[in-house]
Amino acid sequence: MMNLLKKQGFYNSIILYIGTAIGFLNLIILFQRNLKLEEIGYFSLLTAISLLYTQLSLIGFSSVITRYFPFYRTDDKIHGGFATMAFLFPLIGFTIISMGFVGLKEIILDFYQKDKGSSILNQYYYYIIPLSLFAMLFNIQENFARVSFHNIFPAFLREIFLKLSTTLGVVLIAYNFINFRGFITLYLFSNLLILVLLSWYIQKINSYKFSVLSYDLKSQTKVILKYGLYSTLAGGSVTLIQSLDIIFIKFFISEEMVGVYSTFFAIALVISLPSKALNTTSYQIITEAWKNNDLQKIGKIYHKTSLVQFMIGCLLLIGLIVNWHNVLILLHKPVYSDYFSVFIIVGLAFLADITGGLNGAIISFSKHYKNVMYFLVAAVFLCIILNLVLVPVYKLQGAAMAYLFTIISLNFSYWLYNKIKFKLQPFDGSFLKIILISLVCLVIGIFFPVINPYLLDILIRSLLVGSIFVTLIYQFKISMDINLFIDQIMNKLKIKI
């Protein structure tokens, strides 16, 4: 099982990094040269609203599948009718949310008209409904694939195929084959296509069969739905925390500035890559460990994931900061030069989040899962207050600071709860060593002279900082797992350190 998880973790990491490279191409090169800032801003709003729509419609069943499926798994693939339940209730949730979304259209549009223009949102308002439906069904299918330990293909569809379709859409705009409406329509069709492909894959691996609910599952329906509702509040809160800054920027500033902020936010999102790659399989381990009440196993993976994620996150953040002038050249539009501090602040927020490691997941998959919802709801209120106070005064930087303070407060709450309740905490002296190493590399990278052309500067500056960082990490023996990994590579290359 561990070898399978390591293999899947490796391939998921490769897929994530390839997907990130494609996303960078789309965001930094193609979007900036072929879309207006307000169109970039609307696309960010579209994805943010549909994500929240999906979270509410799911009624927490993405978490329900992860938590409860191991208890109902059967060899005949019927699983006591678990698949029937997993689709039925989210579809009911989607219907209810859609009725409200349609019924409240005028109120929502009037709300946005108080800001600076709702024309784009007004034109594509109803696109959000099918997009959210496709995303919801894909989420359910992906979770079934994950609990069946077949998560590579879904990750490929989500991280690579969908982003390549976005690349195609922008290229078609560049050559005047389609306009922005055609681009949005193509994006909608691509989401439908990956849903169809994943559904075919699920059928092929025979992950589940639809059937009536077993007596045992029926008797637990109330418990499962209760857990799902708590998860909805938690998942919806996470989505709100990630979306409130964009909404408040549109409120207090403009849709164009949403484009600027969302671009820097998306670049900073790269820092969370190690977390995504590791957590895909780590969640499964945590679930099984709680099933056996194995706190020692949980504590071990808690420390390792936090350490590795902090280490890689620091390297990615430093690499982007020392290349700040090159990033601005790539972004093409002059307006970005006044707001690079937004990236630094949001980048620190992502670093703080991934450093927490599995802190939230440990609570979520325990019998004390309700507390995660309380922490997240409190974080939403904190985020709202901070945005109301900071955005009118500090504009984009204010939104970034609100996000940073919210993320730090939330992760500190998780850490404190795990330490008091389960006697678990991941930090030791290694984290301080990583901070010192990062500062050294940051200073070297910033003061390294600029080289022309800028692509050569990116290559040399990044290799210099990366080499120094990895060498110091190895020499100070920060992580035995990382050292072992480096030794294996060096042995294959027949290089002695």
Secondary structure, 3 states (H helix, E strand, C coil): CHHHHHHHHHHHHHHHHHHHHHHHHHHHHHHHHHCCHHHHHHHHHHHHHHHHHHHHHHCCHHHHHHHHHHHHCCCCCCHHHHHHHHHHHHHHHHHHHHHHHHHCHHHHHHHHHCCCCCHHHHHCHHHHHHHHHHHHHHHHHHHHHHHCCCCHHHHHHHHHHHHHHHHHHHHHHHCCCCCHHHHHHHHHHHHHHHHHHHHHHHHHHCCCCCCCCCHHHHHCHHHHHHHHHHHHHHHHHHHHHHHHHHHHHHHHCCHHHHHHHHHHHHHHHHHHHHHHHHHHHHHHHHHHHHHCCCHHHHHHHHHHHHHHHHHHHHHHHHHHHHCHHHHHHHHCCHHHHHCHHHHHHHHHHHHHHHHCCCHHHHHHCCCCCHHHHHHHHHHHHHHHHHHHHHHHHHHHHHHHHHHHHHHHHHHHHHHHHHHHHCCCCCCCHHHHHHHHHHHHHHHHHHHCCCCCCHHHHHHHHHHHHHHHHHHHHHHCCCCHHHHHHHHHHHHHHCCCC
